[in-house]
């Protein structure tokens, strides 16, 4: 009788759990079909409580993480789904590849892209195959760029008061580093009906003060972004969504900014013009456009001023322009900086630099490498006489896109970031990202990475190391402020360093 009652109790509990799991899955599937990934994730996590070994559930949780830009967590879910069922979804190798690509695990990404590439070729999907081949090329570039990393360079998020939970991008800094203009999407924009607004911040005591909306007439229903600032900081160059995208300008009179006006019609066209910069004497300008005659999508063009008139633009040539997009040109002294999806980009837009030779040809573009570039979009390089800045969509920021500064660390500091390479003589030490489960500060799988770090520190006792930790958006704010400290502390205690 006792056994019979026990069996009934077990069956009843399992039935209740099964019903709750099914209900949560059903709600999650509805939200997933509507692309409401955050809502779907809540439901799927509820279902996960009752059945964590469901391969399809883990796959769908991975999708929710992936489409809400939580790539490291998506990677864990996709790989678990694959371990439970190697045929869980037709595109599982693609998502495993993308997550490894975005988290700098390039070799593993290549392996999974290659499997997906075979599938594309065998199923007559040439466009998909070309996209996969491009991803593989980017990963190979990433491997080389990691190995070539040399100077002790770090990037620092400007954080508040410049960056916010909204995307910030397209920074332009004044020559004396006292004024920073940039664009924020979705932030307060004074009721213009345009989600993109231009903001500015002033610097004092080496810190940026509270940023302000530049207001009308610059911010309006048709002005979308700031493109640049003149050397004297009295002219703003702007992007307006007219004729598919034109360049405008506004002048500062001492009391305010003028109504934006179209730039020269020799430059603007019925195609898109989306960035520009000038030589120091302002007799030559460079800009990007997708006009007829471009090598790829958007190309870099230049125009020379003669008799106070801008002449017919000339394509800068295929030494610089590729079959992909070039964007966000910036000239600093004799060096032209630009962003490109081509060349040896490791993913998305990477920032490159080049200079013009005496014979008029251009030097082969050089990728700025890690840590400035990443597998995400990195672009809008700008510089003052003392500092450099850019925008990036890399993870770990405040919003979808943030503005960063580039800093060269003085010896004896070494900065070790996730998925980085430490160079010592001719030997390289790879440090992989260390991920932790929710509500956990312990990960035994991380011992190999920590051993490498400890070995390096023992061999170089004078070196100081900066280790960073961060959380995703789950959990209470106060808890998330403490969690990274726990994980970093565990890393050293685990090896009794």
Buried (B, 14 or more C-beta within 10 A) or exposed (E): EEEEEEEEEEEEEEEEEEEBBEEBBEBBBEBBEEEBBEBBBBBBBBBBEBBEEBBEBBBBBBBBBBBBBBBBBBBBBBBBBBEBBEEBBEBBBBBBBBBBBBBBBBEBBBBBBBBBBEBBBEEEBEEBBEBBBBBBBBBBBBBEBBEEBEEBBBBEBBBEBBBBEBBBBBBBBBBEBEBBBBBBBBBEBEEBEBEBBBBBBEBEEEEBEEBEBBBBEBBBEBBBBBBBBBEEBBBBBBBBBBEBBBBBBBBBEEEEBBEBEBBBEEBBBEBBBBBBBBBEEEEBBBBBBBBEEBBBBBBBBBBBBEEEEBBEBEBBBEBBBBEBBBBBBBBBEEBBBBBBBBBBBBBBBBBBBBEBEEEEEBBEBBBBBBBBBBBBBBBBBBBBEEBBBBBBBBBBBBBBBBBBBBBEBEEEEBBBBBBBBBBEEEEEBBBBBBBBEEEEBEBEEBBEBBEBBBEBBEEBEEBEEEBEBEBBEEEEEEEBEEBBEBBBEBBBEBEEE
